[in-house]
Amino acid sequence: MSNRKNLPADAKKIVLVPLGKLKKSPKNVRKMPHTKADIQSLAASIAAVGMLQYPVVEPEIGPRGKQTGCYLVNAGEGRRLAQQLRVKRKEIKADEPIPCLLDTEHSATEISLAENAIRCDMHPADQYEAFAKLHNEEGKSAEDIAARFGVTAAEVRQRLKLGAVSPKLMTLYRKGELNLSQLSAFAITEDHERQEQVWKALPRFNSNREAILHALSEGQVRSSDRRALLVGTKAYEAAGGSITRDLFDPEGGGFFTDAALLDRLAREKLQASGGEIAKEGWRWVTAEIEFDREATASMRRVFAKPVKLSAKQRKKLHQLEIRHDAIIDRYPDGEVPDGVAAKLARIEAAIEALRLQEYRKQDLALAGAFVTLAHDGAIRVERGLIRPEDEPKKAKDKAGGEGEQPDGPQPLSEKLVAELTAHRTAALRNELAQHPETALLTVVHALALAAFYNGREASCVEIVGKRTWLSSQAPGIDEAPAETQIAVRQDMWAKRLPKDQGKLWNFVKELSEADRMLLLAHCVSFSVNALQVRGHGDEALAHAGLLAKEVSLDMTAYWQPSAANYFSRVSKDNIIEALRESGAENVEAIVRLKKAAMADAAEATVAGKGWLPAVLREI
């Protein structure tokens, strides 16, 4: 307790204290300082409606027990700081008289604790509805409300949207049966009946924000869709289209409500680009939103050839390359200063200008081009594709030139490809072990290759008895279905075989033909190596494909995609490709999720659909 011997008799009353005479009290129990946003909000509120609750103060007592003329703020430090902010803004004077409640009767600590601890904040829903009332009934704009409560106009618009959600859903929010993320999704529309229908129809295990948005925007197109990115909001709205904005999307997205109009505008823009591409002299040009991979599967591809340079141009190119390499060598860590980086960029542009490529006239006369959309809404052109019917008679037998890596999903990492094909190898081994006739055929094939063609590399069966251990490529594969079945079979034969290897010959000789074939199949299966890793030839992998067909390998019985073993380890484009190939209906909703959530959602969505990555389908 402070020394109160010189305090006035009236210990509790309203006093006017010059702002400069108010000080922070050391007895205030709040130790965490107010945030900048808190102070700004208080200052705005005080400026708009005044100070609704007065600071509680007591006189400051000096070293000799006398009052200093200043007052300590035991409760209301935020209001004191807000008034000081108003001084800085020149809204009030530095000595502005501040009404305060003088309380010397109670403990300063108790007063401070009571104000900070014994309070009941209003539910956020009450604020949303109150903002809506100020806007709808009192005609205050979002900017007016923002100024009065120290928040941004954008935040006010969000709260006005929330305040316009169905009262039934708002009641569920107050009860805790609906969270803020879900509530914000319903704010995409003002149709209360539709909001309530969607909430009633959605299963509770899949009623997150994305699922709600997907249901409410059925038939509409996300602003992040490649068609929307190509056309743009200005062109779409100029053509009469409307956009439903999602104020809670940090990227400022929304939904294009007229999908048919958007499709038409996208096709028109693609066709216009196709017209420009046709001027290059191609035999045909096709402009479509979707790139028809099936149509191009039978097409041969030709590529542009470097333009022959003159002696002068070759000399210039050589000089530019020397200058470029000299700069790169000077900064081995890659951290090039801005000025040097600009110079390097100019040199690289000059080099590219000299490294021109063009298609041969005979190729232009035969080939065509597809004009389509990339995932980011950019125009994508696939040139140099020759249809089978356009092939010259002599060239038809040579069709099937090298392919070009398409845009879109990125190639899988070497590590992931090795892991996936480890599972494929285990599965192939298990199936081969159950097909003795095929195993025998495999042995004969491998031996014949070595004896007559010097082609041991063309077989995936390492018949010398070498066993490739798969756990180094795929941790945990020993618990996988294929390896588990193989282990059981191994134990069964181990129990039957003689302990003395010298007796093995007679044991095998005395086996029935059926048992001998099963043992052969089991042993041969260990030598299968269908891993897709560096150093393992394409011919062996091609043979693995033939072997898989022979044993009717079904990889869905051995491996299922999950977030852990696939989706969290590939790009978002790969996930999108998987969802679309599996026939998922909620792709657009999942695309908006963050990577981790997207991977989990993809696992749940493709479960049971029999989808496999291409590397497991190719065999």
C-alpha positions in Angstrom: 0.0 0.0 0.0 1.2 3.5 -0.7 1.7 6.3 1.9 -1.7 8.0 2.1 -1.3 10.3 5.1 -1.4 13.4 2.8 -4.3 12.3 0.6 -7.6 14.2 0.5 -10.5 13.0 2.6 -12.6 12.2 -0.4 -10.8 9.1 -1.6 -12.9 8.2 -4.7 -14.1 10.8 -7.2 -13.8 12.0 -10.8 -10.9 14.4 -11.4 -9.5 16.1 -14.5 -5.8 15.5 -14.9 -3.6 17.1 -17.7 -2.4 14.3 -19.9 1.2 15.2 -19.3 0.6 14.6 -15.6 -0.4 11.0 -16.1 2.2 8.3 -15.6 2.4 4.6 -16.0 2.0 2.9 -12.6 4.6 0.4 -11.4 1.7 -1.3 -9.6 -0.2 -2.1 -12.9 -0.3 -6.0 -13.1 -0.2 -6.0 -16.9 3.4 -6.7 -17.9 3.0 -7.5 -21.5 2.8 -4.1 -23.3 -0.1 -3.2 -25.5 0.4 -3.8 -29.2 0.6 -1.0 -31.7 -2.7 -2.1 -33.2 -4.4 -2.0 -29.8 -3.3 1.5 -29.2 -4.4 2.7 -32.6 -7.8 1.0 -32.2 -8.3 2.7 -28.8 -7.2 6.1 -30.2 -9.7 5.8 -33.0 -12.5 4.8 -30.7 -11.8 7.6 -28.3 -11.7 10.1 -31.1 -15.1 8.8 -32.4 -17.2 8.3 -29.2 -15.0 9.6 -26.4 -13.5 7.6 -23.5 -16.2 5.3 -22.3 -14.3 4.1 -19.3 -12.1 6.4 -17.3 -8.5 5.5 -16.2 -8.2 4.7 -12.5 -5.5 6.8 -10.8 -3.9 7.6 -7.5 -1.6 10.6 -6.7 2.1 10.0 -7.1 3.9 10.3 -3.7 7.4 11.6 -3.8 10.4 10.5 -1.7 9.4 12.7 1.2 5.9 11.5 1.4 4.5 14.5 -0.5 2.4 14.5 -3.7 4.3 15.4 -6.8 1.3 16.7 -8.7 1.4 13.7 -11.1 -1.0 10.7 -11.1 -0.2 7.0 -11.5 -2.5 5.1 -13.8 -3.3 1.8 -12.0 -5.9 0.8 -14.6 -6.2 2.3 -18.1 -2.6 2.4 -19.4 -3.8 1.6 -22.9 -6.1 4.6 -22.8 -3.2 6.8 -21.6 -1.1 5.6 -24.5 -4.0 6.1 -26.9 -4.4 9.7 -25.8 -0.6 10.3 -26.3 -1.0 8.9 -29.8 -3.8 11.5 -30.4 -1.3 14.2 -29.3 1.2 13.0 -31.9 -1.6 13.1 -34.5 -2.4 16.7 -33.3 -5.9 15.7 -32.4 -5.6 17.1 -28.9 -3.1 19.2 -27.0 -0.3 17.7 -24.8 -2.0 19.1 -21.6 -5.5 17.9 -22.6 -7.5 17.4 -19.4 -8.3 13.7 -19.0 -11.2 12.6 -16.8 -10.0 10.0 -14.4 -11.4 8.1 -11.5 -9.3 8.9 -8.4 -9.4 5.8 -6.1 -7.2 5.7 -3.0 -9.5 3.5 -1.1 -8.6 0.2 -2.8 -5.3 -1.6 -3.4 -3.8 -0.4 -6.7 -2.8 -4.0 -7.5 -6.4 -5.2 -6.8 -7.8 -2.4 -9.1 -5.4 -3.3 -11.9 -6.0 -7.0 -11.6 -9.8 -6.5 -11.5 -9.8 -4.5 -14.7 -7.5 -7.0 -16.6 -8.8 -10.3 -15.3 -12.5 -9.8 -14.5 -13.9 -9.0 -17.9 -16.0 -10.8 -20.4 -15.2 -10.0 -24.0 -18.0 -9.9 -26.5 -18.3 -12.8 -28.9 -16.8 -12.0 -32.4 -20.3 -12.7 -33.9 -21.7 -9.8 -31.9 -19.1 -7.5 -33.4 -19.8 -8.7 -36.9 -23.5 -8.0 -36.5 -22.9 -4.7 -34.9 -20.7 -3.6 -37.8 -23.4 -4.7 -40.2 -26.0 -2.7 -38.2 -23.8 0.5 -38.4 -23.5 -0.1 -42.2 -27.0 -1.1 -43.1 -29.1 0.9 -40.6 -27.0 4.0 -39.9 -25.4 4.3 -43.4 -21.8 4.3 -42.2 -19.3 3.3 -44.9 -16.5 0.7 -44.3 -14.1 3.6 -44.2 -16.2 5.5 -41.6 -16.4 2.4 -39.4 -12.7 1.7 -39.8 -11.7 5.2 -38.7 -13.9 4.9 -35.6 -12.5 1.6 -34.5 -8.9 1.8 -35.5 -9.0 -1.1 -38.1 -8.5 -1.1 -41.8 -11.4 -0.7 -44.3 -10.6 -4.2 -45.7 -11.1 -5.7 -42.2 -14.4 -3.9 -41.8 -15.6 -5.2 -45.2 -14.7 -8.7 -44.1 -16.6 -8.3 -40.9 -19.6 -6.9 -42.7 -19.5 -10.0 -44.9 -19.4 -12.2 -41.8 -22.3 -10.2 -40.3 -24.4 -10.9 -43.4 -24.2 -14.7 -43.0 -27.4 -16.6 -42.2 -28.5 -16.0 -38.6 -28.9 -19.8 -38.2 -25.3 -20.4 -39.1 -24.2 -17.4 -36.9 -26.0 -19.2 -34.0 -24.0 -22.3 -34.7 -20.8 -20.2 -34.7 -21.7 -18.8 -31.3 -22.2 -22.3 -30.0 -18.8 -23.4 -31.3 -20.4 -25.8 -33.9 -19.0 -23.7 -36.7 -15.5 -22.1 -36.7 -14.4 -18.8 -38.2 -12.8 -20.4 -41.2 -16.0 -22.2 -42.1 -18.1 -19.0 -41.5 -15.9 -17.0 -43.8 -16.6 -19.5 -46.6 -20.3 -18.9 -46.4 -19.7 -15.2 -46.8 -19.0 -15.8 -50.5 -22.8 -15.5 -51.0 -25.6 -13.6 -49.4 -28.2 -16.3 -50.1 -29.1 -17.5 -46.7 -31.1 -20.4 -48.0 -28.3 -21.6 -50.1 -25.8 -21.3 -47.2 -28.1 -23.4 -44.9 -28.6 -26.0 -47.7 -24.9 -26.5 -48.2 -24.2 -26.8 -44.5 -26.9 -29.4 -44.1 -25.7 -31.4 -47.1 -22.0 -31.5 -46.4 -20.7 -34.4 -44.4 -19.0 -33.2 -41.2 -15.8 -35.0 -42.0 -15.5 -32.9 -45.1 -16.9 -29.6 -44.2 -13.8 -27.4 -44.1 -13.6 -24.0 -45.8 -12.6 -25.4 -49.2 -15.4 -27.9 -49.2 -17.9 -25.2 -48.4 -16.5 -22.9 -51.1 -16.6 -25.7 -53.6 -20.2 -26.4 -52.9 -21.3 -22.8 -52.9 -19.4 -22.1 -56.2 -20.7 -25.1 -58.1 -20.6 -24.3 -61.8 -18.3 -21.3 -61.3 -14.6 -21.0 -62.0 -11.8 -20.1 -59.6 -10.0 -16.9 -60.4 -6.8 -19.0 -60.2 -8.0 -21.3 -63.0 -5.8 -21.1 -66.1 -8.7 -19.9 -68.2 -9.3 -17.0 -65.9 -5.6 -16.2 -65.8 -5.5 -16.2 -69.6 -8.6 -14.0 -70.2 -8.2 -11.6 -67.2 -10.8 -9.9 -65.1 -11.0 -6.8 -67.2 -11.8 -8.6 -70.5 -14.2 -11.0 -68.8 -16.2 -8.2 -67.1 -16.1 -6.1 -70.2 -17.8 -9.1 -72.0 -20.6 -9.0 -69.4 -19.2 -11.5 -66.9 -19.5 -11.1 -63.1 -17.0 -12.2 -60.4 -17.9 -13.2 -56.8 -15.0 -11.9 -54.7 -13.7 -13.9 -51.8 -12.7 -11.2 -49.3 -11.0 -13.8 -47.1 -8.6 -15.1 -49.8 -5.2 -13.6 -49.0 -4.5 -13.4 -52.8 -7.7 -11.5 -53.5 -9.3 -14.3 -55.5 -12.9 -15.2 -56.2 -15.1 -17.0 -58.7 -16.0 -16.3 -62.3 -19.7 -17.0 -62.3 -20.2 -17.5 -66.1 -18.1 -20.6 -67.0 -19.5 -20.7 -70.5 -18.5 -17.1 -71.2 -15.0 -17.7 -69.8 -14.6 -20.8 -72.0 -15.6 -18.9 -75.1 -13.2 -16.0 -74.3 -10.4 -18.4 -73.6 -10.9 -20.2 -76.9 -11.1 -17.0 -78.8 -7.8 -15.9 -77.3 -6.2 -19.2 -78.0 -7.5 -19.2 -81.6 -6.0 -15.7 -82.1 -2.7 -17.0 -80.9 -3.1 -20.0 -83.2 -3.5 -17.6 -86.1 -0.2 -16.0 -85.3 1.5 -19.4 -85.0 0.0 -20.4 -88.4 1.9 -17.6 -90.0 5.1 -19.5 -89.3 4.2 -21.8 -92.1 3.0 -25.0 -90.3 0.9 -27.6 -92.1 -1.8 -27.3 -89.5 -2.4 -25.6 -86.1 -4.9 -26.8 -83.5 -5.9 -24.4 -80.7 -7.6 -26.1 -77.7 -7.7 -25.5 -73.9 -6.6 -29.0 -73.1 -3.5 -30.5 -74.7 -4.5 -33.8 -76.3 -1.8 -36.1 -75.2 -3.6 -39.2 -76.6 -3.7 -37.5 -80.0 0.1 -36.8 -80.0 1.0 -40.3 -78.7 1.3 -41.6 -82.3 3.0 -38.5 -83.7 6.6 -38.1 -84.5 8.3 -34.9 -83.5 10.8 -32.7 -85.3 12.8 -29.9 -83.7 14.3 -26.6 -84.8 17.9 -26.6 -86.0 20.6 -24.0 -85.1 20.9 -21.3 -87.7 24.3 -21.4 -89.5 26.3 -18.3 -88.5 28.7 -16.3 -90.6 32.4 -16.2 -89.7 31.8 -12.7 -88.2 28.9 -13.9 -86.1 30.8 -17.0 -84.9 33.6 -14.7 -83.8 31.3 -12.4 -81.9 29.6 -15.4 -80.2 32.9 -16.8 -79.1 34.0 -13.4 -77.6 30.7 -13.1 -75.8 31.0 -16.6 -74.3 34.5 -15.8 -73.1 33.3 -12.7 -71.4 30.3 -14.6 -69.9 32.5 -17.4 -68.5 35.0 -14.9 -67.1 32.3 -13.2 -65.0 31.0 -16.5 -63.8 34.5 -17.7 -62.8 35.0 -14.4 -60.9 32.0 -15.1 -58.7 32.0 -18.9 -58.0 29.5 -18.6 -55.1 26.9 -17.2 -57.5 26.5 -13.9 -55.6 27.0 -11.4 -58.4 26.8 -7.7 -57.6 23.8 -5.9 -59.1 25.8 -3.8 -61.6 27.7 -6.9 -62.8 24.5 -8.9 -62.9 23.0 -6.4 -65.3 26.0 -6.6 -67.5 25.9 -10.4 -67.4 22.2 -10.3 -68.4 23.0 -8.1 -71.4 25.8 -10.6 -72.5 23.4 -13.6 -72.1 20.8 -11.8 -74.2 23.3 -11.1 -76.9 24.4 -14.8 -76.9 20.8 -16.0 -77.2 20.2 -13.6 -80.1 23.1 -15.3 -81.9 22.0 -18.8 -81.1 18.9 -18.7 -83.3 17.1 -21.8 -84.3 14.6 -22.4 -87.0 12.6 -25.3 -88.5 13.6 -26.6 -91.9 11.1 -25.8 -94.7 10.4 -29.5 -95.3 9.6 -30.0 -91.6 7.2 -27.0 -91.7 5.5 -28.6 -94.7 4.9 -31.8 -92.8 4.4 -30.8 -89.1 1.9 -28.8 -87.2 1.5 -27.2 -83.8 -0.8 -27.4 -80.8 -1.7 -24.1 -79.1 -3.0 -24.8 -75.6 -3.0 -23.5 -72.1 -0.2 -24.0 -69.5 -1.2 -24.5 -65.8 -0.3 -20.8 -65.1 -2.6 -19.4 -67.8 0.3 -18.8 -70.3 -0.1 -19.7 -74.0 1.7 -23.0 -74.6 2.8 -24.0 -78.0 3.9 -27.5 -78.9 5.5 -27.3 -82.4 6.9 -29.8 -84.8 4.4 -32.7 -84.4 3.9 -34.9 -87.5 0.6 -36.9 -87.8 1.0 -40.5 -89.1 -1.0 -39.7 -92.2 1.3 -36.9 -93.1 4.4 -39.0 -92.9 6.3 -39.4 -96.2 6.3 -43.1 -97.2 10.0 -43.4 -96.6 9.9 -41.7 -93.2 7.0 -43.7 -91.7 9.2 -46.6 -90.6 11.5 -44.1 -88.9 8.8 -42.3 -87.0 9.0 -41.9 -83.2 11.7 -39.2 -82.8 12.8 -38.0 -79.4 10.1 -36.4 -77.3 10.3 -33.1 -75.6 9.7 -32.7 -71.9 6.2 -31.2 -71.7 5.2 -28.3 -69.4 3.1 -29.0 -66.3 3.9 -31.7 -63.7 7.7 -31.9 -63.0 9.6 -35.2 -63.4 9.7 -37.3 -60.2 12.9 -37.2 -58.2 15.5 -40.0 -58.8 15.1 -41.1 -55.2 11.3 -41.4 -55.4 11.5 -43.2 -58.8 14.0 -45.7 -57.3 11.7 -46.2 -54.3 8.6 -46.7 -56.4 10.3 -49.1 -58.7 11.7 -51.0 -55.7 8.1 -51.7 -54.8 7.5 -52.7 -58.4 10.5 -55.0 -58.3 9.3 -56.7 -55.1 5.8 -57.2 -56.6 7.2 -58.6 -59.8 9.4 -61.0 -57.9 6.4 -62.2 -55.9 4.2 -62.8 -58.9 7.0 -64.5 -60.8 7.5 -66.9 -57.9 3.9 -68.0 -58.4 4.3 -68.6 -62.1 6.8 -71.5 -62.5 6.3 -71.8 -66.2 7.1 -68.1 -66.7 10.1 -68.4 -64.4 11.4 -71.3 -66.6 10.9 -69.2 -69.7 12.8 -66.3 -68.0 15.7 -68.6 -67.2 15.9 -69.9 -70.8 15.6 -66.4 -72.1 18.4 -65.0 -70.0 20.7 -68.0 -70.8 20.0 -67.7 -74.5 20.9 -64.0 -74.5 24.2 -64.7 -72.9 25.0 -67.7 -75.1 24.0 -66.4 -78.5 23.6 -62.6 -78.4 26.1 -61.4 -75.7 23.1 -59.6 -74.4 22.9 -60.3 -70.7 22.1 -56.6 -70.2 18.8 -57.1 -72.1 17.3 -59.1 -69.3 16.1 -57.8 -66.0 16.8 -61.3 -64.5 20.3 -61.5 -63.0 20.4 -65.2 -63.4 23.8 -65.6 -61.7 21.9 -65.7 -58.5 22.8 -62.1 -57.4 20.1 -60.7 -55.2 19.5 -56.9 -55.2 18.3 -55.8 -51.7 15.6 -53.3 -52.0 15.5 -51.8 -48.5 18.3 -49.4 -49.4 16.1 -47.8 -52.0 12.8 -48.0 -50.2 13.0 -48.0 -46.3 10.3 -50.1 -44.7 9.7 -52.2 -47.8 10.3 -55.4 -45.8 6.9 -54.9 -44.3 5.3 -54.3 -47.7 2.8 -57.0 -48.9 5.1 -58.5 -51.6 8.2 -58.8 -49.4 6.1 -60.3 -46.5 4.8 -63.0 -48.8 8.3 -63.7 -50.1 9.6 -64.0 -46.5 6.9 -66.6 -45.6 7.9 -68.6 -48.7 11.6 -68.4 -47.8 10.9 -69.7 -44.3 8.9 -72.6 -45.7 11.6 -73.7 -48.0 14.3 -73.2 -45.4 12.6 -75.6 -43.1 12.4 -78.2 -45.8 15.9 -78.0 -47.2 18.7 -80.1 -45.5 21.0 -78.2 -43.1 24.0 -79.8 -44.8 24.5 -78.2 -48.2 26.3 -81.4 -49.4 22.9 -83.2 -49.2 21.1 -80.4 -51.3 21.8 -82.1 -54.7 20.0 -85.3 -53.8 17.2 -83.3 -52.1 16.5 -81.4 -55.2 16.8 -84.5 -57.4 14.2 -86.3 -55.3 11.6 -83.4 -55.3 8.5 -83.9 -57.4 8.5 -82.0 -60.7 5.9 -79.6 -59.3 7.9 -78.8 -56.2 11.1 -78.5 -58.2 9.5 -75.9 -60.5 8.2 -74.0 -57.4 11.7 -73.9 -55.9 13.1 -72.8 -59.2 10.5 -70.0 -59.5 11.3 -68.9 -56.0 15.0 -68.7 -56.5 14.7 -67.0 -59.9 12.4 -64.4 -58.4 15.2 -63.1 -56.2 17.3 -62.1 -59.2 14.6 -59.8 -60.7 15.9 -56.2 -60.8 13.4 -53.7 -62.2 14.8 -50.7 -60.4 14.8 -47.5 -62.4 18.1 -46.0 -61.3 21.2 -44.7 -63.0 23.2 -47.4 -64.7 20.3 -49.7 -65.2 19.6 -49.9 -68.9 16.4 -49.2 -70.8 16.5 -52.7 -72.4 16.3 -54.4 -69.0 13.3 -52.1 -68.0 11.6 -52.9 -71.3 12.0 -56.6 -70.5 10.6 -56.0 -67.0 7.5 -54.7 -68.8 7.1 -57.9 -70.8 7.6 -60.0 -67.7 4.9 -58.0 -65.8 2.4 -58.6 -68.6 3.3 -62.3 -68.6 2.4 -62.6 -64.9 -0.5 -60.2 -65.1 1.1 -57.9 -62.5 -1.4 -55.6 -60.8 0.5 -53.0 -58.7 -2.7 -51.7 -57.0 -2.6 -54.9 -55.0 0.9 -54.0 -53.6 1.1 -50.3 -53.4 -1.3 -47.4 -52.7 -0.4 -43.7 -52.9 -0.4 -41.8 -49.6 0.7 -38.4 -48.4 3.8 -40.0 -46.9 5.0 -42.2 -49.7 4.1 -39.9 -52.7 2.0 -36.7 -52.5 4.1 -34.9 -50.0 7.2 -35.7 -52.1 6.0 -34.3 -55.5 5.1 -30.9 -56.8 1.6 -29.5 -56.7 1.3 -30.0 -60.4 1.9 -33.7 -60.0 -0.8 -33.8 -57.3 -3.2 -32.0 -59.6 -2.4 -34.5 -62.4 -3.1 -37.4 -60.1 -6.4 -36.0 -58.9 -7.6 -35.4 -62.5 -6.4 -38.8 -63.7 -8.2 -40.5 -60.9 -11.5 -38.7 -61.8 -11.7 -36.6 -58.6 -14.5 -34.1 -58.6 -13.1 -31.7 -56.0 -9.9 -30.8 -57.7 -10.4 -27.1 -57.6 -11.1 -27.1 -53.8 -8.0 -29.2 -53.1 -5.8 -27.0 -55.3 -6.3 -24.0 -53.0 -4.9 -25.8 -50.0 -1.4 -25.5 -48.7 1.0 -28.3 -49.7 0.7 -30.4 -46.6 -3.1 -30.2 -46.5 -3.2 -30.7 -50.2 -1.2 -34.0 -49.9 -3.5 -35.3 -47.2 -6.6 -34.4 -49.2 -5.2 -36.1 -52.3 -4.5 -39.3 -50.3 -8.1 -39.4 -49.1 -9.5 -38.5 -52.6 -7.7 -41.1 -54.7 -8.1 -43.9 -52.1 -9.7 -46.9 -53.6 -9.7 -45.5 -57.1 -6.8 -47.7 -58.3 -4.7 -44.7 -59.4 -0.9 -45.2 -59.8 1.9 -42.9 -60.9 3.0 -43.3 -64.5 6.2 -45.0 -63.4 4.2 -47.8 -62.0 1.7 -48.0 -64.9 4.4 -48.2 -67.6 5.3 -51.8 -66.7 
